[in-house]
Amino acid sequence: MGKLILEERIKYPPFESYRYKPELLPIAVSRTDISENLSESEALETIRNLPPPFRIGKKSGWLVERRYKYNDETLKLDEKHAQEMLEAVPRDSVVHKQRTGWYLTPNVIHKQARGIMNFSVLVLLIALTYLFLEPVLSVWGVPSIGTGRVRFGLLDYPVLAVVVVPILFVPIFMRIGANFSDLVKQRKFLRSQPIEPNIVFHSDTTSGEPLEVSIEFPEAEQNWKSMSVLWRVGVLPPSRDALVGALGRERNGQPAPGLTTELPHHWSVDLDDGTGGGEDSPMQNQDVKGGLFLKPMRIMQQSQITEVKQGPTTIPSPVGDWPGTIFSPLIRIHWEMVVVIDRGSLSELLWVQPLKVKHPAFYCATQAIVNSGRTETNHPLSLN
């Protein structure tokens, strides 16, 4: 006789995950007792009536996993499992605050400015290196360039500084202009929001199967050129409290690797996972809880983009063997359908519809497809 346990393990990619080596980060583990005093055959029968276990990623990389253990041994069952959805998504969850309804796409200048910023920093480093080596080069007879002096007020500056410093300020001014443009766009949108679409599902939403849906907008705007649709699956950030507890750390102690210092005004309302440091999204209107820009899921896979038709539209399933909808404090598998509206010269408009998706019937495993944590680099049309 033994004990049957549900074990959850996660190593979620933090903001700018490329800066971290996942093999060196700890795995957060949470265990929940299912039943005690069971024989192995009874344990197998019990888990047959539960959603199947799954693994996203791998132990040496980013990992999201659920498995059943009997007497500290992982149970493997190749027979069909129940396809029920494991946890209902709470009404006031991050899904309803940040991933439901209308969303705008940020100004493309944000992405361009970030690229220019990298170039500006490179120019600055080259200039500083040259100024450091210039005395040695002059001893060798190499003529100097840009080392003359220019006076501003009472101070003298190298000529190179007059050239390099303005280059550093270009991306900053671009970001300021893009943020101002985004704020104006958000206020204009809030004054006249479109009516919500009428969506009818003609098929069960099951992982690994196509989605058939009809989408109709009661009042389409004149500048709406075309519409396309996709559905996608990803892993939302775990609850900070659950993650800290699973790692065996104190809530008010040193943050776990990848987490920043706690900001209660964000985490208390479940709007931040504690890894972005305020850089994951452009400036947003504070009147809208959760913002008008759709935050990216850092582990995500989406389907092919399909043009919206009159009548039913069939959308292929995202690539990979993914679990269905799960919403526990530590593991949150989220599915959503995204309608992308092309508005010509204006940025695209997004309608996001959360989906309740059934699990596959068997154990599933897939790769952890890691995406950028920045909103401006996660446009749905640029990820295919």
CORPEMO-V219550 format. One record per helix or strand of 3 or more residues. SS is the DSSP state (@ for helix, = for strand). FROM is the first residue (numbers start at 1). TO is the last residue. If there is no record, write none. Layout:
BEGIN
ss=(SS	SS)
from=(FROM	FROM)
to=(TO	TO)
END
This chain:
BEGIN
ss=(=	@	@	=	@	=	=	@	=	@	=	=	@	=	=	=	@	@	=	=	=	=	=	@	@)
from=(2	17	22	28	40	54	63	94	101	109	149	155	159	198	211	226	240	264	299	313	332	346	364	375	380)
to=(11	19	24	38	48	57	70	98	104	139	152	158	191	201	216	236	246	267	302	315	343	355	366	377	382)
END
